[in-house]
Amino acid sequence: MGREFLSLFDHWAESYDDTVSGHDEQYEEVFRRYPAILKEIVERSGQYVLEFGSGTGNLTAALLREDKKVFGVEPSDAMKKAALQKGIPNVFHDGDFLSFPAPPFEPDTIVSSYAFHHLTDEEKKQAIHIYSNILHSGGKIVFADTMFQNQAAHQAEIDKAKAAGFNQLAEDLGTEYYPSIDVLKQIFEEEGFSTSFYQMNDFVWIVEAKKRE
């Protein structure tokens, strides 16, 4: 359920914000338009937000600036510490996509950025089933993450990364659980959501899934 990557999160906490700022050449395209990606999530969110994978709090802070109520879920103590050191209010709670404390409000939106790929497809199904039971009709899930149109497109990006000498990126693309859009769309629809997908750069898409009546 993503916790197998916990040591990675802890190690990455100190340099994460440098990475998302484009200072790591291998991941420059992955995080291109990062501020715009966060802005899109915020603009598509309602007032009461359950956030998974808060990390160093960049999306959290953007949501709070718009006076939204946020309940953040983050498994990494190092990531939470980095967020608090930036002066972000402590709205963070220990948990993950599948196991988390109940927020003190009824969420109208569930959000995440650059994190859902840490779940296998089966775990993604479990998570979306949980969220379907949390959200009322009209409630939304808004996730930004690396995803691909299909497996062929995924493999093409791995090959492209290898050809460029981006071995760490190629390894990440080959070992983590980046979803295919067609598979993700099916999972959401089976759980009662209608979906829209918006491409933000060569890697990252935003999926907006609305709970049907």
C-alpha positions, 0 to 999 in steps of 0.5 A: 500500500505504498509503505514499502517506499517509506524509506525512499520518502524519508530519504527524499524529504530534504531534497524533494522541493529542489526536485519539484523545482526542476533542479534534477535533470532526470525529473525535469519533465516529470515536474514541468508546470508543477505550480500549474498542476497544483493550481489545477487540483486546488481549482477543482477541489471543493471546500472540505478536502481529504489529501493523501500523500501530503509530502512536504506540504506544497499542495496542502499549503495551496489548498489552505491559501484558498481557505479550504479545510484540509485533512492531510494523510502522510506516512513519512515523519521526515516529510511531515517535519519538512512541511512543518519547518516551512510553517505550514499548519499541522493538518497532517496525520499518519496514514496511507491511501488504504489506512487512515484516521477519519477526518473531522468533517465529511470530505467533498473532495479527495486529492493527491499529487504524485503519489497514487502510483505507489499502489498496485492496481489491486490496491488502487481498486481497494482505495477507490472503493473506500473513497466511493463509500466516503464521498456523497453524490457529486463528491470528487477525487482529483489526483495528479500523477504520472500515468500513461495512455497504455502499456506501450506508451509506458514502455516507450518512456522507459526506453526514451529515458534509457536512451537519454542516460536517465537510468534512475528515471528508467528504473523508477518507471519500470519498478513503481506502479504507474497506472494506464489511463484505460485501467484507471478509468475502468476502476473509477467507473466500476466504483460509480465515478465519471472521469475526465483526464487532462494532460499537464506534461509528458508524464503527468495527467490530472484525473477528475472523478465525480461520484455519480448519483 
